[in-house]
């Protein structure tokens, strides 16, 4: 998750000085606790998960890799430097973020092919999960470079296992669109896909969301999917003010709405009910919501309105701006072309 964690919680009295050494240079083996400077890491790209808040969540293997690679590619070198300083790791760093990943990937792959050992980290969590990384992984694999995952923290998985929602089937969707119209369209299309998937077991949908948009997103989910779906907001995971809010979508939204200010990194989980075979509808909703185009067409047919007047009336009914609905209508039409 692309969060900027509050760097909390030193590992404690039992923390290692050097971490676990891979056995015989093979990073897939844990080896022993003793440092073995004569057993270097194998050349390749190391995807190193870093803490999402509490520094005690760094793994022994992650520390060992960070100490022994040739350099570290970072989403934000300043953020990673805080982690390195805490664990007294002196290592060359280079930026690798969404604005330079294609050009920088080519540079990194060239170095990897020459035998370098490079670690890739995001600001927090597991690289390439809603963070830069997937591009250089694909390029490295295409170039025949070994890619080694170094497991660790992930906000999505941490929130899921403690949510109380189903874990057997889940779908990670990252951040919903920021703009209201695009977000509603995204949620409507997601609802349509969930309806078409006639599975037998419930599925948990996992999102990341910004604190200043969480109430709007919950309100959209409540309106479009129903108020009785189970939902969980996991806030500030592993940090001092970690919090889980569990209940229906309506209950969670109401609780957050009472707060003067909502802060922190947020993972939102919603249980998407299994559609009923008899009607194909979600429990708690009559049907998958009509598209704006379908509503406008129905108003034109039933009331003899032109498109402009139909949009104006629909905007009043939904409590939204006409310009917002018009942009959403154009997006729906563009997708059908």
C-alpha positions as CSV (number, residue, x, y, z in Angstrom):
1,X,0.0,0.0,0.0
2,X,1.4,3.4,-0.9
3,X,1.2,4.7,2.6
4,X,3.7,6.7,4.5
5,X,3.8,4.9,7.8
6,X,4.5,6.3,11.2
7,X,7.7,4.4,11.8
8,X,6.8,2.8,15.2
9,X,8.0,0.0,17.3
10,X,11.7,-1.0,17.3
11,X,12.0,-4.8,17.0
12,X,12.8,-5.2,20.7
13,X,15.4,-7.0,22.8
14,X,15.5,-10.1,20.6
15,X,16.1,-8.4,17.3
16,X,18.9,-9.7,15.2
17,X,22.0,-7.9,14.2
18,X,22.3,-9.5,10.8
19,X,19.1,-11.5,10.1
20,X,18.9,-14.9,8.4
21,X,21.4,-15.7,5.8
22,X,20.3,-17.6,2.7
23,X,22.0,-21.0,2.6
24,X,24.6,-21.3,-0.1
25,X,23.6,-18.1,-1.8
26,X,20.1,-19.4,-2.6
27,X,17.6,-16.9,-1.3
28,X,14.8,-19.5,-1.1
29,X,16.4,-21.1,2.0
30,X,16.5,-19.6,5.4
31,X,19.9,-20.8,6.5
32,X,21.0,-19.9,10.0
33,X,20.9,-17.0,12.4
34,X,24.7,-16.5,12.2
35,X,26.0,-13.9,9.7
36,X,27.9,-15.5,6.8
37,X,29.6,-12.8,4.9
38,X,31.2,-15.5,2.7
39,X,27.8,-16.6,1.4
40,X,26.6,-13.7,-0.8
41,X,23.1,-13.4,-2.1
42,X,22.4,-14.8,-5.5
43,X,22.2,-12.2,-8.3
44,X,18.7,-11.1,-9.1
45,X,15.7,-8.9,-8.3
46,X,14.5,-9.0,-4.7
47,X,10.9,-7.8,-4.0
48,X,11.2,-6.9,-0.3
49,X,8.1,-6.2,1.8
50,X,8.6,-3.5,4.4
51,X,6.5,-2.6,7.5
52,X,3.2,-0.7,7.0
53,X,3.6,1.0,10.3
54,X,5.3,-0.9,13.1
55,X,9.0,-1.5,12.5
56,X,8.9,-4.7,14.5
57,X,7.1,-6.3,11.5
58,X,10.3,-6.3,9.4
59,X,11.4,-9.8,8.8
60,X,14.9,-11.3,9.5
61,X,15.2,-12.2,5.8
62,X,14.2,-8.7,4.6
63,X,16.9,-7.1,6.8
64,X,19.5,-9.6,5.5
65,X,18.6,-8.9,1.9
66,X,18.6,-5.1,2.4
67,X,22.1,-5.4,4.0
68,X,23.5,-7.5,1.2
69,X,22.1,-6.3,-2.1
70,X,24.2,-3.9,-4.3
71,X,21.5,-1.2,-4.2
72,X,17.9,-0.6,-3.3
73,X,15.2,0.8,-5.7
74,X,12.7,2.8,-3.7
75,X,9.3,4.3,-4.3
76,X,10.5,7.3,-2.3
77,X,14.2,7.3,-1.3
78,X,13.6,9.6,1.6
79,X,10.9,7.3,3.1
80,X,13.1,4.2,2.7
81,X,16.1,6.0,4.2
82,X,14.2,6.3,7.5
83,X,13.8,2.5,7.6
84,X,17.5,2.0,6.7
85,X,18.7,4.5,9.3
86,X,16.7,2.8,12.0
87,X,18.3,-0.6,11.3
88,X,21.7,1.0,10.6
89,X,21.9,-0.1,7.0
90,X,24.1,1.9,4.7
91,X,23.1,1.1,1.2
92,X,23.0,3.0,-2.1
93,X,19.4,3.8,-3.1
94,X,17.7,4.9,-6.4
95,X,14.2,6.1,-7.1
96,X,11.7,3.8,-8.8
97,X,8.1,5.3,-8.9
98,X,5.1,5.6,-11.1
99,X,6.6,8.6,-13.0
100,X,9.9,7.0,-14.0
101,X,9.3,3.3,-13.8
102,X,9.6,2.5,-17.5
103,X,12.9,4.3,-18.0
104,X,14.3,3.2,-14.6
105,X,13.2,-0.4,-15.2
106,X,15.4,-0.6,-18.3
107,X,18.4,0.7,-16.3
108,X,17.8,-1.8,-13.5
109,X,17.3,-4.8,-15.8
110,X,20.6,-3.9,-17.6
111,X,22.3,-4.0,-14.2
112,X,20.6,-7.2,-13.2
113,X,21.7,-8.9,-16.4
114,X,25.3,-7.8,-15.5
115,X,24.9,-9.8,-12.3
116,X,23.8,-7.2,-9.7
117,X,21.6,-7.9,-6.8
118,X,18.9,-5.3,-6.5
119,X,16.1,-4.9,-3.9
120,X,12.9,-3.3,-4.8
121,X,10.8,-1.7,-2.0
122,X,7.7,0.5,-1.8
123,X,7.1,3.1,0.8
124,X,5.3,0.5,2.9
125,X,4.0,-3.0,2.4
126,X,4.6,-5.4,-0.5
127,X,6.0,-4.0,-3.8
128,X,3.8,-4.2,-6.9
129,X,0.6,-4.4,-4.8
130,X,-1.0,-1.1,-5.6
131,X,2.5,0.3,-5.8
132,X,5.2,0.4,-8.5
133,X,7.0,-2.8,-9.3
134,X,5.0,-4.9,-11.7
135,X,6.7,-3.4,-14.8
136,X,10.3,-4.1,-13.7
137,X,9.2,-7.6,-12.6
138,X,7.9,-8.4,-16.1
139,X,11.0,-6.9,-17.7
140,X,13.3,-8.9,-15.5
141,X,11.5,-12.1,-16.2
142,X,11.6,-11.4,-19.9
143,X,15.3,-10.8,-19.7
144,X,15.8,-14.1,-17.8
145,X,16.7,-12.5,-14.5
146,X,15.7,-14.4,-11.3
147,X,13.0,-12.7,-9.3
148,X,12.8,-13.5,-5.5
149,X,9.8,-12.5,-3.4
150,X,10.7,-11.6,0.2
151,X,7.4,-11.9,2.0
152,X,6.2,-9.5,4.7
153,X,3.5,-6.9,5.5
154,X,0.5,-6.2,3.3
155,X,-2.3,-3.9,4.5
156,X,-4.9,-5.8,2.4
157,X,-4.1,-9.2,3.8
158,X,-3.6,-8.0,7.4
159,X,-7.0,-6.3,7.3
160,X,-8.7,-9.3,5.7
161,X,-7.6,-11.9,8.2
162,X,-8.7,-9.7,11.2
163,X,-11.9,-8.5,9.6
164,X,-14.3,-11.4,10.4
165,X,-15.4,-11.4,6.7
166,X,-14.9,-14.4,4.5
167,X,-11.3,-15.2,3.6
168,X,-11.8,-18.1,1.2
169,X,-12.7,-15.9,-1.8
170,X,-11.6,-12.3,-1.9
171,X,-10.9,-9.7,-4.6
172,X,-8.4,-6.8,-4.1
173,X,-9.4,-3.8,-6.1
174,X,-7.0,-1.0,-4.9
175,X,-8.3,2.6,-4.8
176,X,-11.7,3.3,-6.3
177,X,-11.8,6.3,-8.7
178,X,-11.4,9.6,-7.0
179,X,-14.1,11.5,-8.8
180,X,-17.7,10.9,-7.8
181,X,-19.1,10.0,-11.2
182,X,-16.3,7.7,-12.1
183,X,-16.5,6.0,-8.7
184,X,-20.2,5.4,-9.0
185,X,-19.8,3.9,-12.5
186,X,-17.0,1.7,-11.2
187,X,-19.2,0.4,-8.4
188,X,-22.2,-0.1,-10.7
189,X,-20.0,-2.1,-13.1
190,X,-18.6,-4.1,-10.2
191,X,-22.1,-4.9,-9.0
192,X,-23.0,-6.1,-12.4
193,X,-20.0,-8.4,-12.5
194,X,-20.8,-9.8,-9.1
195,X,-24.4,-10.5,-10.1
196,X,-23.3,-12.4,-13.2
197,X,-20.9,-14.5,-11.1
198,X,-23.3,-17.2,-9.8
199,X,-21.0,-18.5,-7.1
200,X,-22.1,-20.4,-4.1
201,X,-19.9,-18.8,-1.5
202,X,-19.6,-15.2,-0.3
203,X,-16.7,-13.0,-1.5
204,X,-14.9,-10.2,0.3
205,X,-14.1,-7.1,-1.7
206,X,-11.0,-5.2,-0.5
207,X,-10.3,-1.5,-1.3
208,X,-7.9,1.1,-0.2
209,X,-9.4,4.5,0.4
210,X,-8.2,8.0,1.5
211,X,-9.6,9.3,4.8
212,X,-11.2,12.4,3.1
213,X,-13.1,10.2,0.6
214,X,-14.2,7.2,2.8
215,X,-17.6,8.7,3.7
216,X,-18.4,9.4,0.1
217,X,-17.4,5.9,-0.9
218,X,-19.4,4.2,1.8
219,X,-22.4,6.4,0.9
220,X,-22.1,5.3,-2.7
221,X,-21.9,1.6,-1.7
222,X,-24.9,2.0,0.6
223,X,-27.0,3.6,-2.2
224,X,-25.9,1.3,-5.0
225,X,-25.5,-2.0,-3.2
226,X,-27.7,-1.7,-0.2
227,X,-27.3,-0.7,3.4
228,X,-27.2,-4.1,5.0
229,X,-24.0,-5.6,3.5
230,X,-21.4,-6.3,6.1
231,X,-18.4,-4.0,6.0
232,X,-15.2,-3.3,7.9
233,X,-13.0,-0.2,8.0
234,X,-9.5,-1.1,9.1
235,X,-7.6,2.1,10.0
236,X,-3.9,2.7,10.8
237,X,-3.0,-1.0,10.7
238,X,-0.1,-2.0,13.0
239,X,0.3,1.6,14.3
240,X,-0.5,3.1,17.7
241,X,-4.1,4.1,16.8
242,X,-5.0,0.9,14.9
243,X,-8.8,0.5,14.7
244,X,-11.4,-1.9,13.2
245,X,-14.9,-0.7,12.7
246,X,-17.2,-3.7,11.9
247,X,-20.9,-3.7,11.0
248,X,-23.2,-3.0,8.1
249,X,-22.3,-0.5,5.5
250,X,-24.8,1.9,7.1
251,X,-23.5,1.4,10.6
252,X,-19.9,1.9,9.7
253,X,-20.7,5.0,7.7
254,X,-22.8,6.4,10.5
255,X,-20.1,5.9,13.1
256,X,-17.4,7.6,10.9
257,X,-19.8,10.4,10.1
258,X,-19.9,11.4,13.8
259,X,-16.2,12.1,13.9
260,X,-14.9,15.6,13.5
261,X,-12.0,14.3,11.4
262,X,-11.0,11.0,9.9
263,X,-7.3,10.3,9.7
264,X,-4.9,7.5,8.8
265,X,-4.5,4.9,6.1
266,X,-7.7,3.0,5.5
267,X,-8.5,-0.4,4.1
268,X,-12.2,-1.0,3.3
269,X,-13.6,-4.5,3.1
270,X,-17.2,-5.3,2.0
271,X,-18.8,-8.7,1.8
272,X,-20.4,-9.1,-1.6
273,X,-23.3,-11.5,-1.1
274,X,-23.8,-14.5,-3.4
275,X,-26.5,-13.6,-5.9
276,X,-29.7,-15.6,-5.5
277,X,-30.3,-18.0,-8.3
278,X,-34.0,-17.3,-8.4
279,X,-33.8,-13.6,-9.2
280,X,-30.0,-13.1,-9.6
281,X,-30.2,-10.1,-7.2
282,X,-28.2,-9.2,-4.2
283,X,-29.9,-9.6,-0.9
284,X,-31.1,-6.2,0.3
285,X,-31.4,-4.8,-3.2
286,X,-34.1,-5.1,-5.8
287,X,-31.7,-5.2,-8.8
288,X,-28.4,-4.1,-10.0
289,X,-28.8,-0.3,-10.4
290,X,-29.8,1.0,-13.8
291,X,-27.2,2.9,-15.8
292,X,-27.7,6.6,-16.3
293,X,-28.3,6.0,-20.0
294,X,-31.1,3.5,-19.1
295,X,-32.7,5.8,-16.7
296,X,-32.6,8.7,-19.1
297,X,-34.0,6.6,-21.9
298,X,-36.8,5.4,-19.6
299,X,-37.7,8.9,-18.6
300,X,-37.8,10.0,-22.3
301,X,-40.0,7.1,-23.2
302,X,-42.4,7.4,-20.2
303,X,-42.7,11.2,-20.0
304,X,-41.8,12.4,-23.5
305,X,-38.9,14.5,-22.2
306,X,-35.9,15.3,-24.3
307,X,-32.5,14.2,-23.0
308,X,-31.6,17.5,-21.4
309,X,-34.8,17.6,-19.4
310,X,-34.6,14.0,-18.4
311,X,-31.0,14.6,-17.1
312,X,-32.3,17.6,-15.1
313,X,-35.1,15.6,-13.5
314,X,-32.8,12.6,-12.8
315,X,-30.3,15.0,-11.1
316,X,-33.0,16.3,-8.8
317,X,-34.1,12.8,-7.9
318,X,-30.6,11.6,-7.1
319,X,-29.4,14.8,-5.5
320,X,-26.5,15.1,-7.9
321,X,-25.5,17.8,-10.4
322,X,-26.7,17.6,-14.0
323,X,-23.1,18.1,-15.3
324,X,-21.9,15.2,-13.2
325,X,-24.7,12.9,-14.6
326,X,-23.9,14.1,-18.1
327,X,-20.3,13.2,-17.8
328,X,-21.3,9.8,-16.5
329,X,-23.7,9.3,-19.4
330,X,-20.9,10.1,-21.9
331,X,-18.6,7.6,-20.2
332,X,-21.2,4.9,-20.5
333,X,-21.7,5.6,-24.2
334,X,-18.0,5.7,-24.8
335,X,-17.6,2.2,-23.3
336,X,-20.2,0.8,-25.7
337,X,-18.4,2.1,-28.8
